[in-house]
Amino acid sequence: MTARPTVVVTRKLPPTVEAAIAERYDAKFNRTDIALTPEQMQHVLRTTDIVLCTVTDKITGELFDSRVETRLLANFGVGVNHIDRAAARKYGVTISNTPDVLTDDTADIALALILMSMRRLGEGERHLRNGSWSGWRPTHMMGRSPHGKTLGVIGYGRIGRALARQAASALGMHVIYYAPRDVRIDDPSTAGPEGAERVDSIETLLVRADVVSLHCPSTPETRHLINAERLAMMGPKSYLVNTARGDIVDEYALTAALRDRTIAGAGLDVYEWEPTVVAELRDLENAVLLPHMGSGTIETRTAMGMRALANIDAFVSGQQPPDRVDF
């Protein structure tokens, strides 16, 4: 690594973050703010000490070889399923991420999607904007109340527990959750609500929950975790929310379930083939679709950038990045 390490930042970041990076390192910024092509990313890996990357960078195994000069992939975000971790390990590349700082904002979006789906808020706004609204009437656009309903959380990490706290305190929802392993809680303030009930299987949760919210990581085991068979278990008055990763849901199966009213509605912030979304899904009124806005506040995106920078600083000083991702 050079005396003044080179850092490539693959997407536009908040100005304060970019200024801090430029002050400390020989930094190169992607001013087009368009995702790098595989060829461009491979060139970056072969010529740069550190890459500050995002979920839009598909860093596949084919991009790694003996000419890779990058020693740290400092990911802007928590999930790292867009990075081939086995290839990174093989070529001695460390990976870090930015946990904790985006927990509350992402949980907020999940809660918003619950409300938007159950109360038909997106549908209602479109109805007004397109000039269809003819005035108030008692049975117009009736949705369902979340108060007192059962929220099922799949994946009970920081974000899942934050949503559970919000839904229980603000909406009086009863929380059930599925976690394949015992939940490790280092800070009691991040625990789920009292009375949250752990269930023994995903199937049990799907049958019992009025709203199912996904908060598990994207892994080979969780790909299409929610498929046609499991959607059929949910029932025609239930709702699905996904703020985790798009490939956890079989998007075509979900489209069919919404079209056929197998389930009542869905709220999505992530998609399997982002930014492409299944065309029929876009046309369904009972689908609330957001463009991956989970952590999208000025405060959180700045905090994520500074957290990525803190990982870079530690790595350059010869320490382990505080948010090093285990292989």
N, C-alpha and C positions, 0 to 999 in steps of 0.2 A: 504494500500500500504506500502511496506517495506521501510526502511530508504534509501536503495539503490535499487530503483525499478528495477524489471526484465523486459527486453525488448527482445522479440523474433523477429528476422528479417527473414522473410519467404523466401526471395530470395537473391542471391548475389547482392551486391550493389557496386558502385565505391569505391576503397580502401580508399579514403579520408573520405568518408561518414562513412564507417564501423569503421574506426579508431576513429572518433569523437564520435560515439555512444558508442564504447567500453570504451572510456575514462570517460564517464559520467555515465554509467549505467552498471548494471549486465546483460551483453548482451549475447545472444545466437544466433549464425548464422547458417543458413542452408547451409553447405559447399557442399552439393550435388547439389545445385541449381536446384532441381527437385521439382515441386509443391507438397505441403503436401497433403496427403490423407485426407478424411473427418475425419477419426479416429485420425490421427495425429493433425489436426487442433482443434478438440474438446479437446484433451489433452492439447494443448497449451492454449486454452481459459480457461481451468480449473486450470491452474498452473502458469499463467503469468500475470503480471500487465498491460503490454502494448504490443500490437502486431503491428509491422510495416509490413503491408500487401500490396499485389499487386493485379492487375486484375486477376491473375491466381489462386487466393485463393477464392474458392467458399464457402463463409461463410453464409450458409443457416440457416433458422430458426430452423432446426432439431438439429443444433449444440449448441444451447443456452438452458440452463436450470438453475436451482437454484444454481448449483455448479460453474457457471462461475465466475472467479476471475478477468478477464480482464476488465479494466475500460476505455481503449482508444484503438480504432482501428485507427492507423495513416496510412492512405492509401497513397501509393506511386503512384500518378496519380490523375487525376481529377474525372473521372467517378467512381461511387460507386455502380453500378447496380449489382455487384457481392456480395454485402453485404445485408442481410435482415435487412433493417433499422427498420422495425416495431419490430422485435425480439430484436435488439440491444436496442431500446428505452425501451422495456418492462423490460429488465434486467439491465438497467442503464449504458449502454455502450455508450460512446461518440465516434463520428466518425469525423475525419478530412481528408482533401485532400490537393492537391498541385496545385492550380490554378496559372495562369499567367505565370509561368516560362517556360511552354512548348508551349506557343502560337505560336511563330514564327516558331519553328522547325516543328510543326505539319502542319502549313499552307504551309511551304516549300514543304512538302511531297505531300500535295494536289495539289500544283502547278506542281510539278514534274509528278504526275499521269496524270494531264491534258495534259501535253506535251507528255508524253510517249504514252498515248492512242491515241491522235489525230495524232501524227507524226509517230506512229507505231515503236517506238524506241526499245521496248522489242522484238518485232517480228523481227526487223532488226538485232539486236545483235545475236539472235538465228540463224538467216539465215546465218550470217557470220561464227559463231562458228561451225556450223554443216557442213560447207564446201559447202553450196549450192550457194554461191555468185559467179556469173560468170563475174562480172564487171559492171561498170556503164552503164545505158541506160535511156533514157528520161522518160519512163513510169514505171520505176521499183519502187515498194513499195511506191507509192504516198499516202500520208496521207492527212490530212486537216489542214489548218492554223487556230490557235486560234485568230489571230489578227482581231479585229473588231467584233468578235462573242459575243454572249450573254451568260454570266455566271449566272446561277440561284443558289442561296445559300439558302439552307433550314436550318434554325437555324442561327441567326445573333448574336451569342455571340462573345467572344474575337477571337476565331480561325476563325470563319466564316468571321468576319470583316477584319482580317489580310489577309486572302486569297483574299478577295475582293479588298483590297488596292493593293496587289501584282499584281493581274491579270489586274487591271485597269491601273496601272502605267507601268508595264513591257510589257503587251501584248495589251493594248488598248481595253480591253474587256468592254462591257457595262454590268453593274451589276444590276440584279434584285434579290430581296430576299423576303422570307416569314418568318415571325416571328409571332407566335400566340399572343404575348404580346408586348407592347411597349418596345423598346430596351433601357435599362438603361446604360448610358455611363458616368462613373465617371471621366475618363481621356480623354480629347478631342483628344489626340494623338492616342487613340485606336478606334476612330470613323471609319466608312467605308468611301469609296471615295465619293467625291462630285458627285452628279448625280446618285448615287445608288437609285433605285426605289423599293419601297415596293409594293408587289402585295397582293391581297386580299385572295388568296387561293393557296394551293399546286398545284391544277390542272392548274390554270392559269400559274404558273411558269413552270410546266412541258411542256406545249404546246409551250411556248415562248422561252425557253432556248435551246441553242446549247449544253451546258455542265451543268449538274446538280451536285452540290457538297453538300454532307450531313454533317451537323455540329450540329445536335440536340442530346440531351441526350437519353440514352436508358431508356425507361419507358414502362409500359404496354400499354400506348396509342401510342407509336411510334414503337412498335414491328411490323415488316413487313409493315411499312409505305410505302415502295416502293414494290409493289406487281405486279402481272401480269397486272392488269387493269391499273395501273399508268404507268408501263413501256410502255404499248401500246400507251399512250398519248404522249410519247417523240418523236417518229419519227425515221426513219432509218438513219438519219445523226447526231444523238445526242449521247452524251456520259454521263456515270454516274461515279462519283467519290465518294468513301466512306472512310473517315478517322475517322469516329465518333465511332460507335459501330456496330458489325456485324449483330445483330438481327434486325436492322432497315430495312434491305433488306431481302426479301424472296430469299434466295440463289438459290433455284431450279427454281423459276420464272425468276430470272436474267439469269441463265444458258440457259434456253429455249429462252429468248429474244436475247441473244447473238448468240446462235446457228442458230436461224431463221432469224437473221439480223433485228429483230424488232427495235433494236438500233444498232449503229455502233460499240460501244466499251465500256469498263468499266475499271476503275483503282481502285483497292481495297487494303487497308492496314489492314482491320479488317474483321473478319468472324464470323458467328453465332456459330460455334462449334469449335473454335480455340483449338488446332492447326490443327484440321481436316478441310479439304476443300472439297467440293463436287468434286468427281473425274472427272466428265465431264467438270466442270469449269476449272480445271487445264489443260485440254487438248486444250482449245480454244485459238486460236492465237489472237483473238481480246479482250482478257482479260489480263490486266497487274496486276500481283499478287505480293504483297510485304508482308513479314512476320512481320506485326505489328511494323513498324520502325518509326512511327510518331515522337516520342520525342527522337529518338535514336542517340543523339550526346553526346560526353563526357561532354560537358559543361552543357547541359540541364539535363541529368540524374544525374549529381552531384548536380545541383541546386535543383532538385526535392527531392533528399535525404536530403539535408540540410534544405529544407522547411519542410519536414516531421519531422526532428529532432527539428526544431523550434517549431512545434506544440506540440511535446512531452515535450520539456523544459517548455513551458507555462503551460501545463496541470499539470506537476509535481509540479510546483511552486504555484499551486492553482488558476491559471487564466484560462479563456476560451482560447482554442487554436485559434489563429488568423484565421485559415481556417476551423473552425468548420462547419460541414455539418448540415444544418437544417433538421429536420425530417419532 
